[in-house]
Amino acid sequence: MAPGVDLQVVRDTGGRQLGLQYGGRARAPRGQRLGAILLQFPPWFPISKARKDYIVAGPARAAPDRVCIEFRNRTWMTPGNQEETLSFLAQHRLAYVCVDMPQGHRDSIPPVLAATAPDLAVVRLHGHSDKWDSKDIHERFGYRYREAELTEWASRVRVLARDAGQTHVLFNNCYRDYAQTNAQQLAALLQP
């Protein structure tokens, strides 16, 4: 950690860690832009009014940088809550992070594409490792997208991009060079 950075653990009323709060600010190196700060909410962060209030406070802490919101608790995107969640994010102009990840796990979020902020849409591709429950990061994220999958995602990204000023696609299949290789492949597929 850099000298002089004030890092504090943020806890909920039950004492569980919600995340980290920085007294300093995230900054991109000189001459580079910071696209957005990803606020990822953990599997034990279910939908509630108090949690929504916490989420709404995030952009003020990050200002003037923008934030995007990724959920890891399925209650946010169940069929009964999906519309409420997306409407909530849109009302507050918060970019929803659309995810691609293995389904059928306690932290699985369906691959719903939605642009909830006019200036930014975000897609985060985690892969489909059959070892998603592994504590080993190489096993959990050791997935290389096939050409057919990336072709499908290119079509989906094009549709999503129509509803936002910018669209960011992030690969989180961070084993070996999988993310970099898949990002180059998708970029080529997205060329006009």
N, C-alpha and C positions, 0 to 999 in steps of 0.2 A: 504494500500500500504506500502511496506517496506521502511524504512528510506533510503534516498539517491538515490532512483530510480527517474530518470528524465522522466516524462511522458508528452508528448506533443501531442496536437490535430493536425492531418494532414488534410489540407483542399485542395479542388480542386480550380481551378482558379475562380470559381463562389462563393467560400466561403463555400460550403457544406462540412461537415465533411466526410473524407474518412476513417479515422480510427485513431488509436493511435500509436505513435512511442515512443519506450522506449530508453532512453539514456543508461540504464543498459541492461543486457542480460538475457534472459530466461535461467534458469538453472534447471536441475532436481536435486532432493536431492542427497547427496553423495551416491555413490554406485548404483544409478539408471540411466538409459539412457533416454534421451529425444528423442522420436521417430522422430518427425517432428513438426515444428511450422505451425499451420493451419492459412493460410491467407484467410479469407473469405471476398469476395467483395460484397457489398450491392446491393439491387435492383436498386438503382439509379446510378449504375456504368456500363453503357452499353459499348459494344465493340467499341474501337477506337484505333488509333495509339498511342495517348497520354496515354491512359489507359494501353496499352501493355507495353509502355516504363516504366510506373510506376510499373507494375508487375515485370518486369525484374530487377528492382532495389531492390526488396524485398530480394532476397537471399543474396546480398552483406551485407545488414543490419543485417541479421541473422547469417552470417558465423561465425563459421564453421558449425553451425547446418543447417540442410536441411529444406526446406519448402514444403508445399503442397498447392494447389490453389483450392478454392471452389468459384463458382460463384452463385450469387442469382439474376442476371439479365438474363432473358431468351435470350437476343440478342446474347450472347456468344455461345449458343447451338441450335440456330434455324437451320433448315435443310440447309439454305444457308451459315451459318457461322460455323457449327460444325467442318467440316474438317479443316478449317482455324485455329480455336481455338486449336484443338488438335495438329495440326502440329506446331503451334507457341509454345505450351508448350513443345512438344517433342524436337524442335530445341534448346530450352533453358534448356532441361533436368529438367523441372519442373513437379512434380507429380500432375496430375489432380485428384481432389476429386470427385469420382463417387458418385452420390447421389440417394437415394430412398426417395421420398417425394410425397405428394399429387400433382396431376396434375390439370391443369385448373385454376390456380391462377396466378396473375401477376408476382410472383417470382418463379414460377415452372420451374424446370430444369428437362429435361427428364432423365430417368435412363440409361444413356449411360456408358458402361464399357469400359475403355481405360487405358492402362498403357503407360503414356507419359514420364516416367523417368525409366531408366533401373534398378535403385536400389530400387524403392519404388512405390507401387500402394496403393491407399487409397479408401475405401468405407465408406460412412457416411450414416447411416440409420436413417432417421428422423421420420419414421412412416407415417401413413395415417389417421390422425385425421380428422374427418368431421368438426372440428372447427379450421382449419388451419389459418384462418384470425383473430382469437381471439388474443387479447393482453394479455390474461391470459396464462402464460407459461404452467400451468397444463392442460389447455384445448388444447392448440396448440400441445403439445408434449405428451398428454395422450393417447398413443396408444401402445398396446401390440401386437407384431407380433405373428401370429398363426404358429403352427408347419409346415403347408404346405408352408407358405411364407418363413420360415427359411430354409426349405429343398430346395426350389428353389434358395434362395440366396446362400446356401452352394455350389450348382453346379456352379453358376455364379462366386463365389469367387475362386473356384478351377481353372476355366478357366483363370480368370484374373491373378492369381498367377503364371501361366506359363510364363508370360511376364515381371516379375519383381523379383528382388532379395528378397524383403520382401513385404508382403501385410498386411496392417493394416485395420481392420474393427472397426469402431466407431459407437456406438449406441447413438443417440441423442433423444430418446424417454424418456426424463428424468422426468417422472412422477412416483412417488412411487418407486418401485424396477424394473420397466419395463425394463430399459436398462441393468441392471445387470443380470436379469433373462434371457432376450433374448440373451445376450452375452454368458452366460453359455450354453444355448441351442444350439446356433450356433457353439460354440467351440466343443461341443459333436458331432454334425453332421459332422464337418470337420475332426474328428479323422479318421485315416486310418482303 
